Amino acid sequence: MSYFHSLIRPVAAVSAIALLVLAAGCSKPADTSTAGAAPNSATDPSGTATPAKKPSKLGDVSAFRSIALDVAASVDKGDLLAAKTRIKDLEIAWDSAEAGLKPRAADDWHVLDKAIDSALKALRADTPNQSNCKTLMSALLKTFDTLQATN
Amino acid sequence: MITLSATATSNWFNKVPEVTLSFWVIKIMSTTVGETGADFLAVNAGWGQGLTRGVMGTLLAIALFMQLRTRRYRPWTYWLTVVLVSVVGTQITDLLTDGLDVSLYVSTAVFAAALAAIFSIWYWVERTLSIHEIITRRREVFYWVVILCTFALGTAAGDLATEALGLGFAWGALSFGTLIAFTYAAWRVGGNAVLTFWIGYILTRPFGAALGDMLTQAKTYGGLGMGAMWTSALFLTVIVMLVVVAQISIGSRTDSQIAE
């Protein structure tokens, strides 16, 4: 009885480790398959925006870039309210993808994060300044392009 | 002072739960729920980091006040406090990293040193670090300060692993899971119970975060694509069920104690 009792916990520990190894084993092919799948999904939304550019070390960031393009278009038109509304979509999308993107290239992630953050702050200022927003948005788009070009 | 704590001892019951499997499940899951909740308020609801910090800090103060005032372990108060400590501990690290540009190497080292210092003071004052005899207010204050520190340290160390080693959530869950398994094994073969408990407590913070990320992150990033909302709903359901079970069993235990 006590023999079985003392056996339960080591068995539980071993099976927990086995489960973890399995989980990692299963998630590894998923990682490689996503690396293959990323360019495919990249061509759909941004085929017009970024033609035949290599993805950055961060992988496919075209979905974020295309929102940034929308924001920049609104800023150019002088519709800062629409820009402010649209950039929130970028903030939410960027924030929720952090755990997936950041480990791929933390330095690149921080560069983009800072650029998005400054654009956000400019658009959310009490009295947003159009030329300031314009500068920061084009800086953000340039950041996207540099990251894709350098790889 | 000595007589005061002596009388307090006789009136107090252990204020914290026994360490069981359900303890660790709730602890790991509450990390994810707390973090997604605070993130939702700050970003989706548009409160911003400043307001969210203020609100969470206030809620923690209220929960801690209730927890310190109860005379015995009450599961829902205890676990509400843990969730809020987890949120605030994470926010402290995030504020240092993102707001004040403190390097993660520095914050990890500082929190580790702070934790060692608090343990030293706790041991020096109480001559024990036992988590089975949290029976005076002073010990309970030590207990909660240490827990806050482990969450801040766990966040900083986990983020450092992501930044410096490029450790994604899949490898993160595996690495921290393995370290937890080693800690468990060390305890099984007779390692110091208090030490292994606190090491496990620190490690379950980044492990819980990686596990949460695995469920929430999109399939493109190798996650299961459940999204933050469904993951939190699932975890919250499990937490509530386990806490309700704990609450009921505590209730029947005290009834039988009174009957005796």
Contacts between the chains, C-beta under 8 A, distances in Angstrom:
chain1	res1	chain2	res2	distance
A	9	B	188	6.3
A	10	B	188	7.0
A	13	B	181	6.1
A	13	B	184	5.7
A	13	B	185	6.2
A	13	B	188	7.2
A	16	B	177	7.7
A	16	B	181	6.1
A	17	B	177	7.8
A	17	B	178	7.0
A	17	B	181	5.1
A	20	B	173	7.2
A	20	B	174	5.6
A	20	B	177	4.4
A	20	B	178	6.7
A	20	B	181	7.4
A	21	B	174	7.4
A	23	B	170	7.6
A	23	B	173	6.8
A	23	B	174	7.0
A	23	B	214	8.0
A	24	B	170	5.9
A	24	B	171	6.9
A	24	B	173	7.5
A	24	B	174	4.1
A	27	B	170	3.9
A	27	B	214	7.3
A	27	B	222	5.6
A	28	B	170	7.2
A	30	B	219	7.4
A	30	B	222	4.8
A	31	B	168	7.8
A	31	B	170	6.8
A	31	B	222	4.6
A	34	B	219	6.9
A	34	B	220	5.3
A	34	B	221	6.8
A	34	B	222	5.7
A	37	B	220	7.0
A	38	B	220	6.6
A	41	B	220	6.9
A	59	B	220	7.8
A	60	B	220	7.2
A	88	B	46	7.2
A	91	B	43	6.1
A	92	B	43	5.8
A	92	B	44	6.1
A	95	B	39	6.9
A	95	B	43	5.0
A	96	B	216	7.5
A	96	B	228	6.4
A	97	B	217	7.4
A	97	B	218	7.0
A	97	B	221	6.8
A	99	B	168	7.9
A	99	B	169	5.5
A	99	B	213	3.8
A	99	B	216	7.4
A	99	B	217	5.5
A	99	B	221	7.4
A	99	B	223	7.8
A	100	B	168	7.7
A	100	B	169	7.7
A	100	B	213	7.6
A	100	B	217	4.5
A	100	B	218	6.4
A	100	B	220	7.2
A	100	B	221	2.6
A	100	B	222	7.1
A	100	B	223	6.4
A	101	B	221	7.0
A	102	B	162	5.9
A	102	B	163	7.6
A	103	B	162	5.2
A	103	B	166	5.0
A	103	B	167	6.1
A	103	B	168	3.9
A	103	B	169	7.6
A	104	B	166	7.1
A	104	B	168	7.6
A	105	B	166	7.7
A	106	B	162	6.8
A	106	B	163	4.6
A	106	B	166	6.7
